[in-house]
Amino acid sequence: ALLARRPQLIIDGLFGIGLDRSLRNDWIQFIGRVNAARTQVLAVDVPSGLNADTGAPQGAAILASNTLTVGAPKTGLLMESAWPFVGRLVVATDVGLAPCPHASEVNWTLPEDFSGFPPARAAATHKGTYGHLAILAGSLGYHGAAVLAARAAQRAQPGLITLHTSETVYPAIAAQLQAVMVSPWRPDTQFSSPYTALLVGPGLAAPDLPEKMKQLVRDLWRSSPLPMVVDASALDWLTPEPVLSKALRVITPHPGEAARLLGSTSRQVQAHRVDTLRQISQRFGGCWVVLKGHQTLIGQSTEPLFVNSSGNPHLAQGGSGDVLSGYLAALLAQPALQADPLRTIRYAVWQHGAAADRLQVERPNWVVEELASRLGTAPQKKFERDLA
């Protein structure tokens, strides 16, 4: 009878995190009626009927619009099978619980994690203080990716940015970037000092790219002392091999790219995201991996992982990954931000998602070209998003 009145919000707290057996038929029928009502549902801790450890429904589960889980994210809520039931996941951490004495394998990212980060700039600094990013990006038919990456890199405010691109698209790219130095790539192009970080990959998808360029990327990945971010088509050029000791390496695959790196499938990647990340990291020299997608994962082969809490489905637009890689690489180009690469990587990913969240609140039909303009503007504190 209550559901017949079509309430504006249903608060779900039927079952807790201890549910590990199939529901009785009457509960299954009731959950079916709640789901059929097609109204907003806020699930408390876990959507009723969902196994908090495995992410599988125990016969049926509430289709929540939002899930407010307490203390820390439950493992099952991070599984792909749980995503349709969980909706938008929010973690309530400041609820008076005693801190857990044990480190968790998978950790939730909070805006407060970045309080005071990046540090304020001292008055007596100059361009050289903030590094010089080199970008190798753009090819015939894909020059827009290079422009998106460079504009996003500018939002991180490194001292200098130099973009090396295919000669065929040099005029189109150079005409769009005023504060970025643009140069046609040639086989003798050097990617060493004075650069402080490298980004390779956005828009390098043309079929006629020279083998010398691909071999250069493999050589840099293996032996360059500079921090290096590899994304997009250049991921397919890497080979499983050790890299220079203590060299900072980051790759940012989406599920399809991750599947290619492991000779797997996107379905397998999505079903086993934690294991996939660890396997990729181990396969490619212990590098940092940003496994993109819903609840982007960040980490290495053996260290604790972090789940990003920002972002929304409207990031599923061509070019959003180029924006992320450009912004991330430009942060890593700054020497002061290289000492704690995990925090820098997490900050880049969180700001990328938060920029999309802010755009979505402003208007529902934003395009990826607008994303870079919002990077770095989200405050390092909790802010509200529409439940819709």
PyMOL commands that set and color helices and strands:
alter all, ss='L'
color gray80, all
select helices_A, chain A and resi 3-5+25-36+75-78+80-86+111-114+127-130+143-155+167-174+211-223+232-237+255-262+266-271+273-283+313-315+320-332+335-337+341-362+368-374
alter helices_A, ss='H'
color red, helices_A
select strands_A, chain A and resi 9-12+40-44+66-70+88-92+106-108+132-136+160-165+181-184+197-200+228-230+249-251+288-291+297-299+305-307
alter strands_A, ss='S'
color yellow, strands_A
deselect
rebuild
show_as cartoon
